[in-house]
Amino acid sequence: MPAADPLPPEPILHVDMDAFYASVHARDDPALKGVPLAVGGSGPRGVVMSASYEARAYGVRSAMPSARARRLCPDLTFVAPDFSRYKAESERVMEILFSFTPLVEQLSLDEAFLDVSGAARLFGEPAGIAARIRERVRTERDLICSVGIAPNKFLAKLASAKAKPDGICRVEKDAVRAFLDPLPVEDLWGVGEQTAAALGRLGVRTVAELRTLPGGVLQRALGPGLAGHLIDIAHGRDTRGVVVHEPAKQVSAEETFDTDLDAPAHIRRELLRLSERVARRLRSEGLAARTVTIKVRYANFSTITRSRTMAEPSDTGTRLYAAARVLYEALPPGRPRIRLLGVAATGLGLSASEQLRLDARPDPWRETSLAMDKVRRRFGPGAVAIAAIADAEPMPPNDTNEKTPVRRRRGRKT
Ligand SMILES: [Mg+2]
C-alpha cells in the first residue's frame, strides 16, 4: 500500500477578486474598459464602493467619499452598483472554487478561504491549484483574482493582499516570521485604530516590535484576552479552521404564468424546465436531494403541494423531473387551469461528488448534466438548451430542441 500523501505545509488559500464590482462593469461595457471607474453614488453624499485600478492610480479607494474621489480624479466615471449582477457573478466564481474542494468558506461576494489539504491527490500542490483557479476565473469569467497561500487563514488573507493586483503570494511555513515582522501592526487581524494607538504608546509599530515586547507589558496595556490573541498572531499562529457554511435546506424554483396552463404537455414541459433549474443549483452547491416537492396553484388560487422521496439522492434534472411528473400525474383530474408551478428539492445531503463516489449505481445522466454546466459556464446560460423531453418515456432522447410554452414572468427563487 502506498504511503499517504504528506499534508502540504501551506494548505490554506485566500482567493480575493481584484476590484470586483468595478471589474464586472468594465468587463460588460467596453466604454468602461481601461478608464478610471468607481462604483458608488456620485451625489454629494455618495461613497465609493469599488474602484478600478485606473482610478486607484489617482488615489481613489473604496469607502472614500465620492466628492473626494472626484477631486483626486476629475475624469472619474461613476456607475451605480448592481448587486444582483455581483451576486450572480459571485456564484459562478464560487462554483469554480468548489470544483477544487468542498472546503470553501465564503467571506463575502468576492472572497473565500479554501482548505486544499485534501485536494492534492486530484489537483496537485496548493500553488498549482492557486494558479489554476486564477486561470479559470480569467478565462471563464474574464475577471482577475489574487490568491494568498499560507499555513493558516490569517496569513493567507495577508498574503492575498500582498499579491494584489493579479498575483499569487505564498507564505512558506518556514518564512512566516520574515513575512510578518516588517508589517505594520494595523495589518494584523483584530488590530483596529484604538489597539494600534495603544500599541503606539508602547513604541510598537511593526509586528517584529510586537513579537519582542514582554508579554506582561502587553497584558497590562490591553488585557489578557487581546494580548494573548496578538501574541499568537505575531507568531503567525491561527488555529481557526475553514468553516463551510450550512448548506441550504431547500432549493426551489417556481414560475407564475401570465396565461394559465391547461395542456398536460405544457405543464410537463414546465415541470421539466423547473426541475432542470433546481438541479443546476443543486450541482452548483455540491448538493443532492432526496425529496422532490411540486407546488401547484390553480387559477382560483387554491394551492396544493405533493412530495415524493426518491430511491437515491440526485442532482439531475432528469431524476427530479421523473419524480415531479409522477406527482403531477397523480393529481385528481378535472382541476382548474394552473397559474403557478413550483419544484422544490429537500432532504439535501452529501455533496453530489461524494454521492457519486459512494454510489454503486451512479446516475448516468449526471455526467451529461455536469458537461452541460461546463458549457453554460463558458458560453452563457443559453448555450445548451434543455432537451424537449417532457413527453418522452422513460428517459429522454438526446434532443436539444427547446420548445418554449407560454412563459412570461419569472418566478421567485427561494
Ligand atoms: Mg476583493
Residues whose N, C-alpha, C, O or C-beta is under 5 A from the ligand:
A	BS01	MG	D16 M17 D18 A19 D110
